[in-house]
C-alpha cells in the first residue's frame, strides 16, 4: 500500500528544495551523519560537515550501547563540526542516524534543528549537486550558551513510577518478534516481551522504503493509534535507543512532548524488571 510522503517542511522536516534555496544563507550548518567510513567522502551535500554516529552515541561505562556521552564530549563533537547556539542546523543520513542526531541536539537544548527528508538519496533524486572528498574545514562553533534538557531522557525509575498510568504514552519501536517475545528475547540475550502498557509502533511504519518520512497526517494517525494524545508525553524505547529515536523525532515534529528511554530493553533487562509477552 502506498502512502503520501511529507512534501513540504512542517515542524522539524525540510525538503531538498527548501534546503537548496537556503544553502548559502549565513548561519546554516548542514551535518552529514556518517554511519560507515567513507560515506561522507563518497558524496555529500555541498558544504556539509561530517559527524560520525559513534561520536554522539557511544558504548556506556555500564556496557550499554548507543548511549549519550558526557555533555562536554557532545558539545565538542558538534562544535568541531561548526555548530553554534545561533546556527540553523540541518541533519541528514539514515533515518536512524539523522533522528538520533536530532535527539542529541535536542538534549543539548539546541533550538533550531531540522531533518532533511529523505536524506542524500532524496537530494540526489532531484538532480542536485553532490560534493565528493573530505570537504572543507569548518570554523569551530560554540554551544556554551545552551541549557541542556535532561528531561527528554527518561530512566527506568521514572518509568516504573508511571507504568500503566495515563501519565504517559509508552511506545515500543520494535517489530513483532521482539515486541511479543516470539524471538525469545533475541535468543535469550534480552527480556522476551515488552514493558507493561507499551503500545507497538514499528519505526519503519513511519518511513518509506526510500527513506522519506510519510505525510504528517499519516504519521499523526499512526501515533494516535499507538495512544499518543496532546498534553501527554510520548516516551519511546527499543532495544538500545537507536530505533526509538525515529519515534522521538516524529513525535517532536508533530508537536508532542517527546521523551526517550535511552537504555531501553537492554537496561530494563539488566535491572531484572518484568516484561509482558504477547500483545497484552
N, C-alpha and C positions, 0 to 999 in steps of 0.2 A: 504494500500500500504506500502511495506517495503522499507526502505532506509538504505544505508550503514551507519554504525556508525564510528565515528572517531577512527581509530585503533592504531594510534601512536601519540606520543607527537609532536605537532607542535604549534608554537605560545605559548599559555598560558594553554594548556591542557597537562596532564600527565596520562599515563595509570597505572593500578595497577602493572603490571610487571616492569615498569620503576621505580615506587616508591619503590617497594620491593628491587630492585637492589641497591637503593641509601639510604635505610632507616638508615643504620648505619654510613653514612658519617657525619663528623663534620659539623655543620652549618645548617643541615636540621631541620626545625621545621614544624611539621605536626599539623594542627589545625582542630579539630572536632567541627563543628558548631552545637551546640545543640539547637534544636527547642523546645524540651519538656524536663522537668525534668526527669532524669533517663536514657535518651538516651545514654549518654556517658558511664555511669556505666554498662549498659546492654551489651556493646560491642563496641570496638573502635580499630583502627589500633594501633598496639603495639608502645608505646612511644608517642602517640598523646597527645595533651593538649586540654582541653575543653574551648570553649568560647561560651557564650550564645548569640543568635541572639539579644536579648533585651539589651545586653550590648553595642552594637555598632549601633543599630537602635532604637531610643527611641521616646517617645511622646515629641514633642517640646513644648516650653512655650506658643506658639500660638494655641496649641491644635492639630496640625498636627501630624499624626502618622508616624512611621518609618523614623524619621529624623536623621541626623548626629548630635551627641552630640558635645560639645566643643572639640577643639583639645587636650587639656590636658587630658580630660577624655578618648578620643580614644587612645592616646599614652599609658595611664596607663593600659587600657584593654589588649592591645597586648603585652606590656612589661611584665605584670604579667604572660602572657602565654609563656614568654620566647623569644619573637620576638625581634631581634635587626636589626639594619640597614644592617648588613652584612649577615643576615640569608637568607637561601633559603626556602621560605615559601610555603607549600603545604596545601591548604584548601579543606575540603570536608564536605558534608552534603546534604540537599535537594538542588535541582538546584537553588532555590531562595536564600536559606541560604548561600550556598557557593559563589554564584556570588555577593551577597550583601557584603560579607566579602572581596571579591576581590576588588570590587568598593571602599570600605572603605580604604583598604590598598593602593590602587592606589591614592586615595585622599590624604592620608598621605605622598605620594611620595615614597613608598617602591618600589625598582627597580626589585625585583625578587619574584614574586608571581605567583603560578600556581594552577589550579583546578584539583583535582583527578577526572577523567572522570568516571561517574557512581557512585562515592562515595563509601560508605561502602558496598552497595549491590554488586557492581562490584568486590570489593576486596574479599568478601566472596564467590562470584560465582566462583572465580578462586581457591578456596580452601586455601586461605591464612590465617595465624593465626590471631586470634582476642583476644585482651586483655579485661578482664572484671574488674569491680571495679573502684575505684576512680582515678586510675592512679598514677604516681609518680610526686612528686613536681618538678617544673621546676625552673631553675635558672632565675632570672629576667633579661630580656633583656633591651636594651637601644635604643631608637629611636630618641635621641636628635639631631643626625646629619642629619635627614631627612628634606627636604624642601617640605612643603605641596603643593598640586596642586589644588588650589581653582577653577581653570578654568574648571575642569571636572564637576562641579556642576553649572548648569545654573539657572537663575531666571526668573520670569515672565517678568520682564522688558527687559531682554536680548532677550527673545523670541519675545516679541511684536515688537521689532526693526527689526526682521528678518522674521516674518511670511510671507509666500507666496513668499519669495525670493529664489534665488539659493545659498544663503549663508550657507544653512544647509540642511540636510535631517532629517525631523522630523518623528519619528516612534512611533506609538501607540501600546503598547504591549497587549492591552485588547482584549477580544473576541468580536464577532459580536454585541451582545445585548448592551454592554457598548459603543463600538465604534460608532454604529449608533444611540444610544439613544433609542433603542426599549424597553429598560428596564425602561424608564422614569427617567434616572439618578439614577438607583438603588432605584426606588420608591420615587423619589423626594429629595433624600439626596444630590445629586450632579448634575452638569450640564448634560443634556441629549444630548450627542454627543461628538465630538472630536474637537481638535484645527484646525484652518484653515490651509490647506496644509499638514496635517499629513497623512501619509500612514500607513495602518494597517499591522503589523506582529505579530501575536499572539505568545507569548513566548513559548507555548507548541509546536509550529511548528518547534522548533529548538532542541527539546529534545525527545528522545524515551520514550515509556511507562515504560521502566525500569530505566529511569533517566540518560541515557547516551546522550551526545551531538551527533548530527548527523555528518556525514563526512564533512570535510571542504568545499568540492566543493558544497555539498547540501546547507549548511548554507550560503555560499557566493552567490549562486544563489537566495536564498530567500531574503537575504539582498538587492541584486541588484534589485529584483522585487519590493522592498519597496523604491527604489530610491537611495540606497547607492552608492556613487561614490568616487573614490580615490581623495584625496585633499579637501574633503568637510566634515565637522564634522557630525557624526551621533548622533542625540540627541534623547534619548528615554524618554518616560514617560508612566505612567499607572494611577492608582488611587492615591496611596500614595508612589510610588517609590520602591515597592518590585519587582513586575514582570518586571519592566523596567530594573532592574539590570541584568537580563538574556540577554537582547538585548545589554546592555552596554558591558557585558563580551564578547559576541560573536564578536561584532564589534572590540574590542581591540585585541582579539585572532586572528582575521583575518587581523589585521594591519590598521584598520581605526582609525581616530581621533574620540574617543568616548566621549560623554558628557551625563549627565542625569539631567532632571528636577525633583529634588527630591520631591518637593512639589506636583507635578503632578496635576491631575484634581481637587483634593480637594482644593489645594491652588488657582488654577485658578478660581474655582467657588466662593471662598470666596472673591475674588477681583472683582466679578461680571463682569468678562470678557466673551466675546461671544464665543460660540461654534457652530459647524455646525452639524445638524442631518443628518442621512442617510449616503451615501457614497460619497457625493460631496466633 
